[in-house]
Amino acid sequence: MSRPIIEVRNLSKKYRLGEIGARSLREEAERLLAKIGNQKKSAEDEKEFWALQDVSFEVQRGQVLGIVGRNGAGKSTLLKILSRITEPTRGEAVLRGRVASLLEVGTGFHPELSGRENVYLNGAILGMKKREISERFDEIVAFAEVEKFIDTPVKHYSSGMYVRLAFGVAAHLESEILFVDEVLAVGDHLFQQRCLDKMKAIVSSGEKTAFLVSHNMSSLMQVCSHAILLSQGRLLKEGEVGEVIREYSGQARTGGIAFRYLTQKIKCDQIRIEGKDPDDELAVDPDDEIEIKFDVQVAEPCKASPYIFLKSQYGQTLGIFSPGHDQLQEVLSVGTHHLMVKIILPRLNTGKYELVLGMANAGVEDYFITDPGIILTVAGWVEAGRFSFPSGVCNGHINLEGLWRCEKEG
């Protein structure tokens, strides 16, 4: 078996909180002597923050690895170390190939240079010849959709233009390893989809090894084969992307339903479901009806109606209930109001799903949303023996209703 293209061994990174650096040579000498003499150890320890601790894994050539975890888990720190932007405190990372990185808006480009000059500069940094860069130049510019502005200094680019060109450069130039952080969220939906399509093409060709950090679990499922889960700087799980995302989804829900308020106009304290505790996972069947009751306190008169999103465990929105047309909304007066919403579930396949409840003045203002929402566990039609699919077939989330027939000729 060939050697891994990336080997990470006991990688750790420590920062000192509130310290940028010594203000004088004397301060630096005092700090060094204190370390040698083990003075003020407890005070120094209190200022230390470990962004990564003893992280180890390997990545094979051509693999696309997703990195998941909550904010502050150490995802961006890991990519910065692998990209050689910062040094680890201890441990090592061995990379066998040229690296292209897209970590945050603005990195890798000189603001005073034009888009054209930055493309050639990035290629030169990767060790490419001018002729090699020129062969890919038109493809990069077309992908980024910046033809009109390619000779304009990039300091005048919008954040979306910046990211489009940066991704075009990183994806098309001759690098063996590609690091992509959450910056793709800056682009519009169509560009994000094009980036995902490009990543899929990279996967199928096996020409690059890629790391992708994203909070969009659906995107990771589309592109990645494997993933790692980080929590407080430590590696919790490594494996097949679906298994890692399921672990992360369970970790992210540390309690019951919580409410996120976007204004102070409407508050909701409790949700009730007949005969069930909405803070627990609800076992339901396909086609079940779910009746949700809740009370809201209105601080000032406002127009409002409830809505519900049905989401997969990977965060994909599968459907929405929303009577948000203007004529179907109520003008709520100051005081307490009792609300009821009833939905009929579609023919869901086996798995976990989430109902996210909120209230809004449709198209104008959101009042609150549950985050996390109500978790549903569905036995599904396959489990009930209604269907039998070959092993390994992806059944999606919803069974479609329909008819079929077969007629023998003659």
Phi, psi and omega in degrees: 000137182291157179294146176299147177285336177225130173235122179247123185234113174050044184286130180220147178220125181245137174239154174258123183290133175077006182240127175264323180165169179290142181274349179207166177296326179296315179300318181295320179294318179296320180294321179292318179296323179296321178294316182296318181275002180057034180275152176054039186297315183294321179294320179294318181299324180296333182272354184274142176226122180266107178284330174222143179221112171052053179270128180222134174191169177231150178230129180275157180300134179085358181276146174247117187251126173270145177239119183238160181155162180289168176301133181087007181284340180113010183297309182292324177299318179299315181293325179293324177290315180295330179277000180068025176279324177226157182265146175286155175287320173207168185087181181210157175231122180256120179243127182249074180161165179283144189245135169239136185233143172227085190259324177200159183300127176105343182282142175090350180244144173268122187299332183277344180272155179285169176301317179301313182295323180291324177299312180293325178296314180297320178297319179297321179297326178282357178088016180274151175278158182301322180297320179295320179293317181299326180296332182256355189300310183298323179294320178297312183295319179295319179298318183280346180057047180235030184305318183290339189244012188293336178259014177264138176305137187290348177294343178265000180284150169285166180298324179295317178297319180302310183293321181299314180291320181297318179292321177301316179295311184297322185278333187259337181280167189281084172234149178269337185232133182234126176249126181231118177268190188292008185299339181296343177295342180289325183288164178285173186300316182297319180292321177301319180293321177296322177296317178297319178299319178295319178297321177297320178296321177297319180298311185294328181279336182069018185278339180227154168258131187231146171245132182231118174260127180200149171266000178267098185295329179298317179297317180296320180296326181289325193254320192267149173261327180230164180207161171235149180247122178253144175213120180051042175084358182247151177276114181268323184207146176221134180164203180299140191301320180297318179296318181293319180294322177297320177297316180295319180297320178291324179292323184294333180267094184266353180206202179275203180296139175231153182250133175249115184266131181259342171217177177257010185285323182227132177238146177228129185254336188207146175241139181236136173233125187307120175076006183221156176262111184295345177283341177268165172289131183263123175277119182227165177250158174303145180073005177296151169263137177238122180252119183249127177244142178204154179250141177235147175252120183260123183272333177209149184304134180202154177274133186202158170207154179277162172214157179223129171260137169258121184237151173282170180292348178263006176091002178286134175280119183263336181184167181216140168252122182205109174275043193280010174292146188306319185286346181262001178270154178253145170269109184272129178275170180295135180133193181263136179233141179257125183239153176222134175232131177239129177233154175249121183291146172287178181282080186282147172276172181303136177152186177252144182222166181227134172258119179255117183258141176206175174225145183204159162268101194311124177077000184240307188203135172266143182256309177204165178210147176277131182208095005281171181256209181272126181266128178249138171247120186250127176293322173086163183289327180294315180296328182283359176083010181284332180226156176223111182254153175301149179301136177091353179286132177278118186269358184071203183250333189230135173275127180274140176277145179180182179230158172212159178208162179222129180238130179280131180291140181078000000 
